[in-house]
Amino acid sequence: MFVKLKDGSLQRTSLDTGLHPWRNQFIPGPAIWSLDASLFKNTRITERFVLRFNADFFNVLNMPGLTQPIRRREF
């Protein structure tokens, strides 16, 4: 980044936002598997009305994998 000084000259400098450059990066946890499922059945009551039975199942395989490492916050 270039900054224009009072005397008209340009000074090259780095841009400092005060944020860490890796702030948007993440490390995926080890062996975290999850599977969600949905089951539904449509039944016609009349020509105009339809009844829908719906069931949702979360974490079907129940495989939590290894525990996530504790993330330290340093200020």
Beta strands, then each sheet from edge to edge (+ up, - down):
strand 1: 2-4
strand 2: 10-12
strand 3: 37-44
strand 4: 50-57
sheet 1: 1+ 2-
sheet 2: 3+ 4-
end
